[in-house]
Amino acid sequence: MLKPPASLVASTLAFAFTSPTTPYAPETTDAPLNEPANQACGYFDRSVACVQAIRWVHLLGSLTRPNRALCSRPELPSCSLGRMAGGPMPSADEIRNVQRATWAGLSAGWEKWDSVIMDQLGPVGAAIIERLGIAEDHQHLDIAAGTGEPGLSIARLSPKGRVVLTDLVAEMLDIAARRARAQGVANIETKVCSADDLPFSDATFDSVSVRFGYMFFPDVAKATAEFARVLKPGGRLCSSVWVKPGENPWTAIAMQAIAAEAVVAPPGRDGPDMFRCAAPGYVSALYEGAGLRDIAEWDVGVELVTRSPEQYWEMISEHVSLAVAALQQAGEPARERIRAHAIAKVSAFEKDGKVRVPGVARCIVGTK
Ligand SMILES: C[S@@+](CC[C@H](N)C(=O)[O-])C[C@H]1O[C@@H](n2cnc3c(N)ncnc32)[C@H](O)[C@@H]1O
């Protein structure tokens, strides 16, 4: 398995691996995530990855309880108001540092599994591009561009224009640059920066895309204000986020397998995690707050296709942040049980000689 740096491991302490006879069984599943009863973070204090991991397992634990609410998170993003539930929130710098270490560590996995990931996320990129109305001379900004999509596809559609790929993590943008060279795409440039502090003048871009980046930003309202600031009047912003885990078995299967081995504290404060923006209207409210108009959101289906259940597990365990971090905390016997559990579950999705696991993303568009 690919090994992220020690910093990722050190910053991700949420999993305590024990015997399989002590599975996580959240007692507070139906309580809002920001209630005091859910704030017992204790020794996880000030670890963003901890909050992320706790939430994950809490949400996934709830998947095993039919007819109970997954999460009664309020529709309005609390962090957009500049406050966080559940005591001191990690600072923006702390969040960025954890995200930087995490994604630098995951970059090799993203490059290794590039074609599988891009096939899975392709329909979401296509949906974003369709709503942005790209012209051949567009000046486009791709935020949290990672390994380059949808920015590289947009660059091909605007040969007389320019696409700026930005990301917090240089290692991810290095891959994007390599992919651009391999694809013969020359009208791009890369810039390392955080989404909430963009080094561009007001009204620079015709369009802005953010595919699966929103959930990781330290301040989602500040980032949205930045996207609106750098858009030209009439320019469009389109982003995507994951909807709830129950509709995303491609990742829920792996996380349930991990949760069966981990003793985890109940969830705590708001902060970066994969399902942070899952509530309907969450991102639309941010767009409204930034003064955008003609806002619409809609769901897009995806499918993760691998050759076998074993390849599914290999891929997930090398590029999904929580899986990588949790597995590093596990001893070899626990890792093997998690692998066996995930492989057994995902086998239900075998069809026509492939494993096809569905998922659902939400896209959100708005105009300045
Ligand atoms: C799930 S990847 C998405 C990559 C690409 N857009 C795609 O859809 O394939 C999330 C990306 O968000 C980036 N990221 C995390 N925090 C960020 C921040 N504060 N500002 C900009 N990018 C950030 C990570 O480095 C990572 O490349």
The ligand as a MOL file (V3000), in Angstrom:
LIG
                    3D

  0  0  0     0  0            999 V3000
M  V30 BEGIN CTAB
M  V30 COUNTS 27 29 0 0 0
M  V30 BEGIN ATOM
M  V30 1 C -11.2610 15.5020 -3.9140 0
M  V30 2 S -9.9240 16.4570 -4.5170 0 CHG=1
M  V30 3 C -10.6860 17.1440 -5.9810 0
M  V30 4 C -9.7160 17.3060 -7.1350 0
M  V30 5 C -10.3520 17.6360 -8.4940 0
M  V30 6 N -11.1070 18.8770 -8.4790 0
M  V30 7 C -11.2220 16.5120 -8.9810 0
M  V30 8 O -12.4660 16.6210 -8.9040 0
M  V30 9 O -10.6730 15.5020 -9.4510 0 CHG=-1
M  V30 10 C -9.9380 17.8150 -3.3730 0
M  V30 11 C -8.8340 18.8350 -3.5910 0
M  V30 12 O -9.0660 19.9450 -2.7150 0
M  V30 13 C -7.8040 20.4940 -2.3930 0
M  V30 14 N -7.9180 21.4090 -1.2420 0
M  V30 15 C -8.0840 21.0980 0.0610 0
M  V30 16 N -8.1540 22.2370 0.7800 0
M  V30 17 C -8.0420 23.2810 -0.0820 0
M  V30 18 C -8.0410 24.7040 0.0660 0
M  V30 19 N -8.1680 25.2850 1.2550 0
M  V30 20 N -7.8990 25.4550 -1.0420 0
M  V30 21 C -7.7500 24.8800 -2.2650 0
M  V30 22 N -7.7370 23.5530 -2.4630 0
M  V30 23 C -7.8900 22.7590 -1.3780 0
M  V30 24 C -6.9630 19.2630 -2.1480 0
M  V30 25 O -5.5790 19.5400 -2.1850 0
M  V30 26 C -7.4310 18.3380 -3.2690 0
M  V30 27 O -6.6040 18.4330 -4.3950 0
M  V30 END ATOM
M  V30 BEGIN BOND
M  V30 1 1 1 2
M  V30 2 1 2 3
M  V30 3 1 2 10
M  V30 4 1 3 4
M  V30 5 1 4 5
M  V30 6 1 5 6
M  V30 7 1 5 7
M  V30 8 2 7 8
M  V30 9 1 7 9
M  V30 10 1 10 11
M  V30 11 1 11 12
M  V30 12 1 11 26
M  V30 13 1 12 13
M  V30 14 1 13 14
M  V30 15 1 13 24
M  V30 16 1 14 15
M  V30 17 1 14 23
M  V30 18 2 15 16
M  V30 19 1 16 17
M  V30 20 1 17 18
M  V30 21 2 17 23
M  V30 22 1 18 19
M  V30 23 2 18 20
M  V30 24 1 20 21
M  V30 25 2 21 22
M  V30 26 1 22 23
M  V30 27 1 24 25
M  V30 28 1 24 26
M  V30 29 1 26 27
M  V30 END BOND
M  V30 END CTAB
M  END
